[in-house]
């Protein structure tokens, strides 16, 4: 699903007429604070809506121009589709004009218009000079080919032309997709009596409806959408590119702040470490050192952090891969833009794109860890999916986790997955609505490791019939058990005739138990000891002593005796010879021909010389073998 919703944002130096222009276009005064009225400057973000000549309604964000309030400007620029760079004709390009344009470039805004205000205050010749100066100023920016419209917000001259120009730009903007999690970076939080907590912001992706569950990031607190307003009008649903107010049920005003994101439940992950593609502005007059403290702006959040590079420092104008370690978590997706500002004094120093919201720490001593980021910056969607699955190793990743790590959703993501599965690059190890995927290289490596474990086991235990399934699984997944992946591995190797499973034991198909001469003799000794002992069988330890063999060398021999059916394991250290068990069963069958049931005393009389030490385990064994069934304190022969 797609939608065409648009947000127009203003930017420019203080007192260049941004708020007055918005009022002339919309009839709405965005200066809403008393201090703003008194001082004549915009401190907070102002919001309005504008109806274009063709009837299309677009949202308008009026941002502050004063250098002290640039952090609010960064928050306001989030989600802007069309930038109106406002420059007063009587002053021209000023310091905040430059900083605002640079910020908008870092935030990835691609379309805009240059508005020369206060046209009525200058002569035509001066206006031409200012326009030439402005075009030279923007020649290396995304506004290089942008239209320029001169207006007077006081007389209304140029306003109709400006509206027509905005309409043309809006018509050529691409539709926004509704796939992916709903995301509303919060720029205002307040309460309304009788309704409770309300947040506002410019939604940047997904959609949400009345009654839907929502989650606030990075806290993870849940709430419910009680009400929706877009452009001051009640709505049942809202999506990206719309100035939106959400009335949230089940969460208090104190539990949300500017910089948080209202999103689809479990649609994001909080993180303190991010991979970045960072451009350090050429306007800086000194290098940026590794581990420098910075102010990190993304969405509407401002978070302190430290930047890390592969080198000791970077030059002005340089674009590099970097990591930032934040003082508190944020919730972002790959492709989100950011701005960094100097810690003190405060000014904009750079910006770029987030590449990975959940990376591992990258060390200077490992150049490969930095080189591999290249695929996240320039690779195809398929290459990014493969990268994240390779890094996930044996645990793989759920489909929803893959979406969050790649920033790709909906049919685009599904199409890429199918290509990779068809090319046998990845495989699903869990099915369902949210399947788990493993990279084929990792899966093939696991198969090799599994057969290598069995091969080594057979070499060290030639007479053992196989390794227990649980032991094999623990050796293959020593950190975190993953039975679904293990089950798939076992199933495919069995169907490929590479391994054999016999009950709970697994062996290579090529393995045959091999007995050395002394081991065969030991088995015969133990067999003879238990055959002669009859009902008074020795314990395992006693039998080892009688046979004169070392205890630490007998385990595989005992396992093979049981496996061959020569000895029957009753419990713990108790074993009976198979002939003794047959004797017991024959005696019971004869007994039940004339009796319906047997008790403890009758059982003792039936098998003279048996002690209680053996009698209870023997009866329980017969019950477990479904030869007898216990009824109260009696046993009956099963039918």
N, C-alpha and C positions, 0 to 999 in steps of 0.2 A: 504494500500500500504506500501511496505517496501523497504529499500535501504541498501546496504552494502558499506558505505563510512567510511574511517578511518583517524584519525589524530594521528600522532606520535609526542610526545613531549619530549624534553630533560629536565633534571633537574640535579643539582649537584653544587659543590663548584666552586668558581671562578678559572679560569685558569686550569681547569681539562680537557679541550679539547672538550667542547661541540660543539662550532662553527666549529672547525677544523673537527670534526667527521661528522657533517652535510655536510660540503663541500666535504669530502671524499665519502660520500654516494650519494650525489646529484649533485655535481659539481657546487653548488650555494653557494656564499658567503653571509651569512645572516647578516654580520656586514655592515650596510648600512649608518651609520652616521659617519661623519668625526671624531667626538670625539671617537667613538668606534674604528676606525682604528688607531688613534693616541695612545690611551691608551691600546689597545689590550684586551678590555673587552666588553662584550655585555651589553649595557645600556637599549636599547629598545628591543621589541620583534622582532625576525627575522623569516622570513617565506621562505619555500622552498617546493618542491614536490619531491617525490621519486618513481621511478618505480621498483617494486619488480620483481624478476626473472620470475614470471608468467605473467607479464605485468600489474598487478594491480597498479594503481597510488594512492598513499596516500599523505596526507598533512603532513608537518613537521613544528613544532613550536620550535624555539630555544629560550630558556628563559635565562635571565641574572642570573648570580650566585653571584654577589657581594651583600653583605648584605644590602647595601643602595638601591638596586633596587629590593628587594624581592616583593614589591607591584606589580611590572611589571611581576614578575614570577607568582604571583597568577592569574593575568589577563590572562597570557599565558596558564596556566593550565586548564582554562575553555574549556571544550569540548574535552579534550585529551582522546583518547581511549586506547593507549598503551604508557606507560611511559618508556623512556630509562634513567635509573638512571646512570649517567656518573661519574665514579670514577677513578682518575688517579692512575695508578699502583705504581708510585713512592711516592705517599703521602697517599693513603688510605682514610678512612672516615674522613671528616673534618666538621667544624661547619655548613656550608651551606648545606652539604650533609644531615645532620640530619634534619635541618629545612625544606628543600625542600621535603624530604620524608614525614615528618609529614603533611605538607601542602597538598600534593597529597593524603594522606590518608583521611584528612578532606574533600577534594573535591570529594571523592567517586570514585577515579580511582581504577580499580580492576585488570587490566592486565599490565604486564610490563616485562622488560628485564634489566639485569644489565650489563653494558658495562664497562670493565676495559680498559682504554685508556693508551697510552704511553707504550705499551708492549715492544717496542724496547729499552726502557730506563732502564729496570730492568732485573735481572737474573731470570731464571725459578724458583729457590727455593724461591726467594722473592715474585714472582707472586703467588706462592701457598700459602704463608703466608697471603698475602693481600686478596686473595680469601676466605680463611678460616675466616679471620677477618670480611669481608663483609657479609658472610653468617650468622655469629653470630649477626651482626648488624641488619639484616633484618628479623630475625627469627619470630618476632611477628607482622610482617606487611604483606600487600598483596603481597609483593615480596618474601615471605618465600620460595616458590617453583619455583621462576622465574629462567629461564636459565641465565647462566653467560657466556659472550663471551669476550675474551681478543682480542684487536685489536691494530694496529698501524696505525693511520691516515696518518702518513708520508710515510710509506713503502707500505701500503695497506694490510698488513698481517691481517687476521681475518675478513676483510670486506665482502668477499663472504659468510663466515659462518654466519656473523651477518645478512646479507640479507635473507639467507635461514631460519634462526631462526625467523626473523620478519614475513616472509611469513607464517610460521606454526602458529604463534600466531594470525595473521590476519585471517587465515582460520577458526579459532575456535571462532571468535567474533560473537555475535548475530547480526542479521539484525536490523536496526533502523526503527521505525515506522514513517510514514509521517503524522500521524494524529496529531491533535492539532495545535496551532498557530505556524507560522514560528517565530523563535527567533534567532536573530543574535546580541549577545553582542558585542558592538563596541569597538575595541581596537585601531583603528587608524581613523583619519578624516583628509582629505585634499581636495584640489581642483585640477582639471585638466583643463587646458585652453581649452575652446571650449566645455567642458562637464559639468563642475560645480562640485557639491559636491560628493565626493566618501568616502565611509566607508568600513572598512575591519573588519573581525572577523571570528570566527569558529562557524558556525550555529549549534545549539543544538537541534532543533526540527522543524517539519513542512516542508513546501516547499513553494516556491514563483516563479513566472514567470515574464518574461518581460511584462511591461504594467500594472502589478498589482498595486493596491493601497497599501500603507504601512503606518504604524503609528510609530512614534518615542516616546518611553517611557523613562522617566516618563512625558515628556512635553505634550504628546498627539498631537503633530504637525503631520499633514498628508503630504504625498509626493507620488511620483509615481516611480516605478522601470524603469529607463531609460536604464540601461545596467547591465549585470551580467558577472563577470569573476570568474572562478574557476581554481586555479593553473595556472593563467596567460592566460587562454584560454576563449574566449567568449562562453557564454552558454545562452540557452533560458529559463532554469529552474535550480533551485538549491535546495538542501535539507540539512539535518543534516550531521555532520561529514565531512564537506568540508570547506577548507579555501576559503573564498569568498570575493570578492569586489563588492559592489553595487554602481552604479551611480544613485543618487537620484535627481529627478526633483521636483522643487517646494519648496525646502528648502535650506536655506543658510548654509554655513560652520559654522557660528557662532551659529547656532541654534542646533548643535549637539556636543557632547563631549564624550570622552572615558567614559565608564560606562553606557551610554544609550543603549537601546535595540531597534533594528529595528524589527517590528513585524507585524503580521496580524492586520488590523484595529479592535479595540475593543476586541483583543484577550487577553489582560492583564489588570490589574488594578494597579494604583499607590498606594503605602502605606507607612506610616511612622511608623507603628507598626507591628511586626511580632512575631508569635509563633515559638520557636526554640527547637530542641533537641540538646543540647550543651554538648560537652565533653571538660572539662578543662584539658589541657595536664598535664600528670604526671611529665613532665620535669620542671614545674613551681616550684619555691621555696617558694611561699607564697599563701595564700588563695585569692580568688577573691570575693570582697565585692559586695553586692547588690548596684545597681545604679552606678557601676563603669563605667567611660568613656572608650570606646574601639574604635578601627578602624575596621569597618565591611567590609569584602570583599565578594562579590558574583558576579558571572559573571566577568565582567571587571571593576566593580564599587568598589570604596573605599569611604565609607561614615562614618562620625563620628556618634557615638550613645552611648546610655547608656543601660546596661543590667540589667534586673530585675529578681529576683528569689523569690521563696516562702519563702526562709530562708534568714538570714542576710548575709551569705557568703557560698562559696563552696570550697571544698578541691581539691588540685591537684589530677588528675586522676578520679575525680567524673564526672558522666554523669547525667544531670538534664534537666528538662523542664525550659525554660526561655522565657522572652520576651525582645525584643530590641526596643527602641524608637529612631528613626533615626532623624538626623538634616535636612535631605532632603529626598524626597521620592525615592523609588526604585520600580521596577516592576518585580516580581518573581512569581514562581509557587511552590506549595507543592512538596517536593522531591528535590528541588534545594539545592546544598551544599553551605556552607559558611565557611569562616575563620575569626577568630577575632585575632587582634594583639594589643599589649599593646599600650596605648596612648603615653606615653613617659617614658623611652626610648622605641623605637619601636622594638618589637620582637613578634613572633608568640606565642599565648597563648592557642588557642583552635579552635574549629570548630565543624561542624555538619551538620544537615539537617533542612531546613525550613519546618515547619508543616502546617502553616496556614498564608497566605499572607494578610488576612483581619480579624484579630481577634478583639474581644473587650478587653478592658484593664482588666487585671487580678489583683485582690487585695490580699494582704497578709491575710487580715481579712476573706477571703472567700476560704478556702482550697478546696472546691468542684470545684471552677473555675479552679484550677490547676490540680486536679485529672482527670477532664474530658478530658484533653489533651491526656491522655493515648490512647484514641480511635484513635486519629490522628496519633499517633506514631506506634501503633501495630494493629489497627483495619482493618477489611476487607474493600474493596471499598464500599460495601453496607452499612456497619456501618458508614463510613465517610459521605456518602450521607445523611443517616438518621440524623446524628449529625448536619450537616449544615442546614438541613431543620427544625429541632427542634429549633435551635438557631434563624432561620429567623422568627419563630412564624407565625403570621397571614399574613404577606406580602408574604411568600413563596419565592421561587427563580426561576428565569428563567433557562432553561437548560444550557445556555452558562455560567451563573454565577456559577452554580453548578460545571461545568467542571473546571473553574478557581479556585474554592475553594478546589476541590479535586485533581486537577492535572491529571485527567483521561479524555481521549478524545476518539472520534471515536467509533468503534464497541464495544470496551470493555465497554465504558460508557453506550452505548445504551443497551447492554445485561444486565448490572446490573440494569438499570432503569426498564426494562421489568420484571425482577425477582421481584423487589420491588412492582411494580404495580400489578403483578399477585398475590402476597401475600398480597395485600391490605395494604401495609405498607405506601405507598405514593399515591397521586392522582394528576392528572393534572386538574388545574382549569382554564387554558387557553390553547387553542390548537394552531396549526400552526407550522411553522418551528422552533420556539423558545418557546416551551410551558412553562408555569409557573407551578411549582409543590408545593404542600403543604404536610406536613407530616400528616398521617392519624390521629395521636393522636391530633394534633392541629385542624384538620377539625372536628373531633368528639367533641372536646371541644367547638368549635364555635357553633355547632348545639345545644349543651346543654345550652350554654350561651344565644343563641337566644330564645329558649323556656323558659328559666328562666326569661328573660326580659319580654316576653309576659305574663308569669304567674304573675309576680309582678305587671305589668301594670293592668291586669284584677282585681287583688285583690284590688288595689287602685282606680280603675275606673269600678265598677261592671256594670254600665249601658252603658258604652262606647262600641260600636260595634267592636272596634279594634284600634290598633296603626298604625299610618301612616307609609308607607313603608320607606320614607326618614328618619323619626325619628328613626325607628328601626335600619336602616343601620348606622346612626350616633352614636347610642349607642353601636353598636357592633364593629364599626371601628372608635373610637374617634380620633385617631391620623392621620391615612391616609385612605382615602376612597378606597375601593377595590370592585367596583360594580360587577366584574366578579365572584369573589369568593362569594359575597353576593347572586348574581343571582343563582349560583349553589346550595347554601345552601337552598334558598327559594324553588327552583324547586324540590329538593329531598324531603324536608319536606312536600311539597304539595302532591307530588306523593305518599308519604308514609302515607297520611291522618293524619298527625300530626298537620298541620296548614291549615288555609283557607285564601285565598286572595279574597277580594271583592273590585274590583276597586283598589284604592290606600290604602285600609285598610287591615291589616293582624291581625288575631286572632288565638288563639289555637282552634283546631277543637272541643274541649270539652267545649269551652266557650259559654255561652248564657247570653245576657244582662238581669240583674236582677234589677227590680225597687223596691225601698222601697215605702211604702204607701205615704209619703209626696212628693217623687219625682214624682210619678204617678199623684198626685193632681196638682203639679206644672206644669206638662206637659199639663194637661187638662185646667188649667187656661190660659196658653199661647196660646193654641189652640183656646180657646173661644175668647180671646182678638183679635187675628188676623182674626178670622172668622167674628166677628162683625165689625171690622174696614174696611173691604172691600178694596176699592181703596186707602183709606187714612190710610194705615198701619203705626203703630208706629215704631220707631227705636228699636233696640235690647235693648238699655239702658232704653228707655221709657217703653217698655213692662215689663222689670224686675221690674221697679218702680211700675207699675200698679198691677203687681202680688204680690208685697211685698216680693220679694226673694233677697237674697244676691248675688251680681254679681259674686263672686268668686266660687259659687257652681252651676252655671248654664251651664257652658261650655258643659259637657257631655249630659245635657238635651237638649240643642239646637241641638247638633250633632245628637242625636237620633230622634228628631222631623223632621229634614231634611232627615235623613236616612229612616224614616218611610213614608216619602212623605207627611207629614201633613203640613209642611212649605216648601216654596221654597226660597232659598237664591239667591237674585238678585245681590247684590254688597255690600261689606263692612258691614255696620250695617242694610242694608235694606232687609226685608223679606216680602213675601206675603203668605197668606194662599193658599193651593192648590185649594180650591173651587173658590177663586178669579181669579187664573190663568185660570182655566177652563172657567169661565165666560168671561174673556178677549178673549180667543181663540174662543169661540162660537160667540161672537160679531163680531170678525174679519172674521170668515168664512161666516157669513151672509152678511157682508159688501162686501166681494170679489165676492159674487154671482152676484152683479150688477156693480162692479167697478174693474178695472184692477190693480189699485195701490192706496196707501194711503200716505198722507203726515202728518206732525206734527199737523197742524191745524185740519185736518179731524180726526186724532187719538184722539185729545183732545175733540172734539165734540162727538165722539163715546163713550167716557168714561167720562161723566160729573163729575166734581169735582177733577179730577186727576191733580196734580201739576207737573211742569217740573222736580222737585226733583225725582219723581218716573217714569215719562214718559220715559226719556232717558234710565235709567237702564233697564226698562221693555222692551223697544224696542230692546236693545242690547241682553237681555236674550232670546227673541223670535228669534233673528237672530242666536244666538249661538245654540239654540235648533233646528235650521234648519226648524223652522215653517214659518218664513218669510225670505226674502232676500232683502238686501238694494241695490237699483239702484239709484245712485246720492243721492238726498235728499228725495227719495220716498222709500216705501216698497212694495214688491209684495208677494203674497202667493206662497210658494214653491209647485211645482207640485208633 
